[in-house]
Amino acid sequence: MLIVAAAALIYAANAQGGETYGSPTAAQGVSTISAPGYSCGDPRIPPVVQRVENSSQFVQLSQGNCYNYMGASYGGDQGSSVPEYTFNYYDGTVFYPCGTFPAELVTSQIQVAVPGNGTISSGSTFQFNNDTSMLNVYNGCGPNLPPVGVVSADTIIITVPALQELNITLSTASSPSAITSLTAVLITPGANDTIAFTGITPSTPAKPGSTVSHTHLMGVPVTVITGGIYSMSIQGSYSNGQSFSYVVQVVLVNT
């Protein structure tokens, strides 16, 4: 199960018949993404889990990577009385489970069942899984997904002059109809940056299920925004003239 902290989306209709989505709130540019669980070497990890992490089988499977301890569960292949410990590996890859907030991608997982008194023995089982589509299923998005969701927000630093480009990619997977105008406004302390998707027009609309990208030269100082989580307003209109506007959270990844 993917564990992420996020508020439920709240849907409402505005006076113009458009749509507004509530979204999680984060301190602008101060909050950063944090993978759940206990990092390897954390003193709060129970002794039995430390023994699992130090075992030769675990070391071989983890290949020197730091796996976060996620907790224990019961009822696995060895029965309801045998604890099964789960460890996730995060390599820093960011994705958007609902298109409205960022989370770290689980790259691989190790599950260890330890029967008896908590001692690693021949009866212990170690299972490795690197199927990211299975490991990153998130069922908390709710029934009302926004028409345009975030796929990625990558920045590229330009050293001369000291500016950076933002490459923003959005998905119209949940749009009910073609979109004829689209704008994203990145909200940063003291200044906002407007990204206009000029290629989306009434004659060249973004159809449902498509992906759109735009590279924008940012007017915000590099040191203000790199690595932080920020609010971003997404605004647009459908081919029937109906408008939509809502706020999402994005993390700016320096590539």
TORKOLLO-35116 format. One line per 2 residues: number of its first residue (from 1); their letters; for each residue z, x, y of C-alpha. Coordinates in Angstrom, 1 decimal, always signed. Last residue first. Layout:
// TORKOLLO-35116
NUM) A) Z X Y  ...
This chain:
// TORKOLLO-35116
255) TN) -13.5 +17.1 +17.9  -10.5 +15.9 +20.0
253) VL) -9.4 +12.6 +18.7  -8.5 +10.0 +21.4
251) VV) -6.2 +7.4 +19.8  -7.1 +3.8 +20.5
249) QV) -5.1 +0.6 +21.0  -6.8 -2.8 +21.6
247) VY) -7.0 -5.2 +24.5  -9.0 -8.5 +24.7
245) SF) -11.9 -10.1 +26.5  -14.5 -12.5 +25.3
243) SQ) -17.2 -14.5 +27.1  -19.4 -17.4 +26.1
241) GN) -23.0 -17.2 +27.6  -24.7 -18.5 +24.5
239) SY) -26.0 -15.0 +23.6  -22.4 -13.8 +23.5
237) SG) -20.4 -12.0 +26.2  -18.4 -8.9 +26.7
235) QI) -15.1 -7.2 +27.3  -13.1 -4.7 +25.3
233) SM) -9.9 -3.4 +27.1  -8.6 -0.1 +25.8
231) SY) -4.9 +0.8 +25.6  -4.0 +4.4 +24.9
229) IG) -2.7 +6.6 +22.2  -2.6 +10.3 +23.1
227) GT) -4.3 +13.3 +21.7  -6.1 +14.5 +24.8
225) IV) -5.6 +12.1 +27.7  -3.9 +13.8 +30.7
223) TV) -4.8 +17.4 +29.9  -8.6 +16.6 +30.1
221) PV) -8.5 +15.1 +33.6  -10.0 +11.6 +33.7
219) GM) -13.6 +11.1 +34.9  -15.0 +10.9 +31.4
217) LH) -18.7 +11.6 +30.6  -19.5 +8.7 +28.2
215) TH) -21.2 +8.8 +24.8  -22.0 +5.3 +23.4
213) SV) -22.0 +4.0 +19.9  -22.8 +0.6 +18.3
211) TS) -22.3 -0.6 +14.8  -23.9 -3.8 +13.4
209) GP) -22.5 -6.7 +11.4  -23.3 -9.3 +13.9
207) KA) -26.3 -8.4 +16.1  -26.0 -6.3 +19.2
205) PT) -28.4 -7.7 +21.7  -31.6 -6.1 +23.0
203) SP) -33.3 -8.7 +25.2  -30.0 -10.1 +26.4
201) TI) -28.7 -6.6 +26.9  -26.8 -4.0 +24.8
199) GT) -28.2 -0.5 +25.6  -26.0 -0.3 +28.7
197) FA) -22.8 -0.1 +26.7  -20.7 +0.4 +29.8
195) IT) -17.7 +2.7 +29.4  -15.2 +2.2 +32.3
193) DN) -12.4 +4.8 +32.8  -9.1 +3.7 +34.3
191) AG) -6.9 +5.8 +36.5  -3.3 +6.4 +37.4
189) PT) -2.0 +6.6 +33.8  -4.9 +5.8 +31.4
187) IL) -6.6 +2.5 +30.5  -10.0 +3.0 +28.8
185) VA) -12.3 +0.1 +29.8  -14.9 -0.9 +27.2
183) TL) -18.0 -2.9 +28.2  -20.4 -5.1 +26.2
181) ST) -23.2 -7.5 +27.1  -25.6 -9.5 +24.9
179) IA) -23.6 -9.9 +21.8  -25.3 -11.8 +18.9
177) SP) -23.1 -14.4 +17.1  -19.8 -14.9 +15.2
175) SS) -18.8 -11.2 +15.7  -16.6 -10.0 +12.9
173) AT) -18.6 -6.9 +11.9  -19.5 -6.1 +15.5
171) SL) -18.3 -2.5 +15.1  -17.5 +0.0 +17.9
169) TI) -18.1 +3.7 +18.3  -16.8 +5.6 +21.3
167) NL) -18.0 +9.2 +22.0  -15.9 +10.3 +25.0
165) EQ) -17.1 +13.4 +26.8  -14.8 +15.9 +28.4
163) LA) -14.4 +17.7 +31.7  -13.3 +21.2 +32.8
161) PV) -16.6 +22.2 +34.4  -17.5 +24.3 +32.5
159) TI) -15.3 +23.9 +29.4  -16.8 +20.6 +28.2
157) II) -14.3 +19.1 +25.8  -15.6 +16.7 +23.2
155) TD) -13.7 +13.5 +22.6  -13.8 +11.1 +19.7
153) AS) -13.0 +7.4 +19.7  -13.7 +5.8 +16.3
151) VV) -14.4 +2.5 +14.6  -13.0 +0.1 +17.1
149) GV) -13.5 -3.6 +16.6  -15.8 -6.1 +18.3
147) PP) -15.6 -9.9 +17.4  -11.8 -9.6 +17.1
145) LN) -10.3 -10.6 +13.7  -8.7 -14.0 +13.5
143) PG) -7.4 -14.5 +9.9  -4.6 -11.9 +10.0
141) CG) -4.9 -8.1 +9.9  -2.0 -7.5 +7.6
139) NY) -3.8 -6.9 +4.3  -4.4 -3.2 +4.5
137) VN) -6.3 -1.4 +1.8  -6.1 +2.4 +2.4
135) LM) -5.4 +3.7 -1.1  -8.2 +1.8 -2.8
133) ST) -11.0 +2.8 -0.4  -9.5 +6.4 -0.3
131) DN) -9.9 +6.9 -4.1  -8.1 +10.2 -4.3
129) NF) -5.6 +9.3 -7.1  -3.4 +11.7 -9.1
127) QF) -1.0 +10.5 -11.8  +2.0 +12.6 -13.1
125) TS) +4.0 +11.4 -16.1  +7.5 +12.5 -17.1
123) GS) +8.2 +12.3 -20.8  +7.6 +16.0 -21.3
121) SI) +10.5 +16.6 -19.0  +11.4 +16.6 -15.3
119) TG) +15.0 +15.7 -15.0  +16.0 +12.4 -13.4
117) NG) +18.5 +11.3 -16.0  +16.0 +9.5 -18.3
115) PV) +12.5 +8.6 -17.3  +10.7 +10.3 -14.3
113) AV) +7.4 +8.5 -13.3  +5.4 +10.5 -10.7
111) QI) +2.7 +9.0 -8.5  +0.5 +11.4 -6.5
109) QS) -1.8 +10.0 -3.7  -4.9 +11.2 -1.8
107) TV) -6.5 +11.0 +1.6  -4.3 +8.3 +3.1
105) LE) -5.9 +7.7 +6.5  -3.7 +7.8 +9.5
103) AP) -3.6 +4.7 +11.6  -5.2 +3.4 +14.8
101) FT) -5.1 +0.0 +16.3  -7.5 -2.9 +16.9
99) GC) -10.4 -2.5 +14.4  -8.2 -4.1 +11.7
97) PY) -7.6 -0.9 +9.6  -8.7 +1.5 +12.4
95) FV) -9.2 +5.0 +11.0  -7.8 +8.5 +11.9
93) TG) -8.1 +11.6 +9.7  -5.1 +13.9 +10.1
91) DY) -5.1 +15.2 +6.5  -2.6 +12.7 +5.2
89) YN) -1.3 +13.1 +1.6  +0.8 +10.4 +0.0
87) FT) +3.6 +10.7 -2.5  +5.0 +7.9 -4.7
85) YE) +8.0 +8.1 -7.0  +8.1 +5.9 -10.1
83) PV) +11.6 +5.0 -11.3  +11.9 +4.0 -15.0
81) SS) +13.9 +0.8 -15.8  +11.1 -1.7 -15.3
79) GQ) +8.8 +0.0 -17.8  +6.8 +3.2 -18.4
77) DG) +3.5 +1.9 -17.0  +5.2 +0.9 -13.7
75) GY) +7.9 -1.7 -13.1  +10.0 +0.2 -10.7
73) SA) +9.5 +1.7 -7.2  +10.5 +4.8 -5.4
71) GM) +9.7 +6.0 -1.8  +6.9 +7.3 +0.4
69) YN) +7.4 +11.0 +0.1  +4.8 +12.7 +2.3
67) YC) +2.6 +15.2 +0.6  +2.2 +18.7 +2.0
65) NG) -0.8 +20.5 +0.5  -0.5 +23.5 -1.7
63) QS) -2.9 +22.3 -4.4  -1.0 +19.0 -4.6
61) LQ) -1.9 +18.5 -8.3  -0.8 +22.0 -9.3
59) VF) +2.4 +21.9 -7.3  +3.2 +18.6 -8.9
57) QS) +2.8 +19.8 -12.4  +4.7 +23.0 -11.7
55) SN) +7.7 +21.1 -10.5  +9.0 +21.7 -7.0
53) EV) +8.0 +18.3 -5.6  +9.5 +16.6 -8.6
51) RQ) +12.8 +18.5 -8.2  +12.9 +17.6 -4.5
49) VV) +12.4 +14.0 -5.6  +15.4 +14.2 -7.9
47) PP) +17.5 +15.8 -5.1  +16.8 +12.9 -2.7
45) IR) +14.6 +13.6 +0.4  +16.7 +13.6 +3.6
43) PD) +16.4 +17.3 +4.0  +12.7 +17.0 +4.7
41) GC) +10.9 +19.8 +2.8  +7.7 +17.7 +2.3
39) SY) +7.4 +15.1 +5.0  +9.2 +11.8 +4.6
37) GP) +7.2 +8.6 +4.8  +4.8 +7.2 +7.4
35) AS) +2.1 +9.2 +9.2  +2.7 +9.4 +13.0
33) IT) +0.0 +8.7 +15.6  +1.0 +9.6 +19.1
31) SV) +2.8 +7.8 +21.9  +2.9 +9.3 +25.3
29) GQ) -0.7 +8.7 +26.6  +0.2 +5.2 +27.7
27) AA) +3.3 +4.0 +26.0  +2.1 +1.7 +23.3
25) TP) +1.6 -2.1 +23.1  +0.2 -3.8 +20.0
23) SG) -2.6 -6.3 +20.6  -3.1 -9.8 +21.9
21) YT) -6.6 -11.2 +21.5  -8.4 -13.2 +24.1
19) EG) -11.5 -15.3 +23.6  -14.0 -17.0 +25.9
17) GQ) -14.0 -20.7 +26.8  -13.8 -20.0 +30.5
15) AN) -10.2 -21.2 +30.7  -9.1 -18.7 +28.0
13) AA) -8.8 -19.5 +24.3  -5.9 -17.8 +22.4
11) YI) -5.5 -15.6 +19.4  -2.5 -13.5 +18.6
9) LA) -3.0 -10.4 +16.5  +0.1 -9.4 +14.5
7) AA) +2.0 -6.4 +15.9  +1.4 -3.0 +14.3
5) AV) +3.3 -0.3 +12.4  +1.3 +1.0 +9.5
3) IL) +2.1 +1.3 +5.8  -0.9 +1.3 +3.4
1) M) +0.0 +0.0 +0.0
